[in-house]
Structure formats: C-alpha cells, structure tokens
C-alpha cells in the first residue's frame, strides 16, 4: 500500500531527480547563497535561538525568520516550503 514513512513525500521520496552534473551545480549555487551575509545571519541567529530554548522538544522543528526579523519555532515540513508569512 505504498510507503508509510513520515518522511516520504512523493514518488521521489521528496528528492529532486537531478543528474550528477546538475546536482553538483545546484549544491554550488546553494552553498554560495547560504554563505552570503543574509544566510550567515539566519544561521547564526537560528542557532542562538535554539540554544536558548528550554523545556521544549525541538525534534522536527525549525526556526522561522519572519520579515520583521522576529523568530518562531515551526514544523520543519512547513518551514522548508516557505508556506509561512
């Protein structure tokens, strides 16, 4: 009856079907984007935010950066698709 895994999200298992060359190019683009100032700021502040949270299970949670620079914990599935405003 199909895959019942909670991480399974489609016929590709949630992954893009890319050639090795396309995957390498995408990884390079993603790394360049992540290492820009905005990406470094987001990573730095998200790590600090998570470190200071007490008594909350962080499993399956991401830090969402809102446009007003505030942060909130949301489900990873929701945050990765940028469905939140």
Rosetta blueprint (number, residue, H / E / L):
1 X L
2 X L
3 X L
4 X L
5 X L
6 X L
7 X L
8 X L
9 X L
10 X L
11 X L
12 X L
13 X L
14 X L
15 X L
16 X L
17 X L
18 X L
19 X L
20 X H
21 X H
22 X H
23 X H
24 X H
25 X H
26 X H
27 X H
28 X H
29 X H
30 X H
31 X H
32 X H
33 X H
34 X H
35 X L
36 X L
37 X H
38 X H
39 X H
40 X H
41 X H
42 X H
43 X H
44 X H
45 X H
46 X H
47 X H
48 X H
49 X H
50 X H
51 X H
52 X L
53 X L
54 X L
55 X L
56 X L
57 X L
58 X L
59 X L
60 X L
61 X E
62 X E
63 X E
64 X E
65 X E
66 X L
67 X L
68 X L
69 X L
70 X L
71 X E
72 X E
73 X E
74 X E
75 X E
76 X H
77 X H
78 X H
79 X H
80 X H
81 X L
82 X L
83 X L
84 X L
85 X L
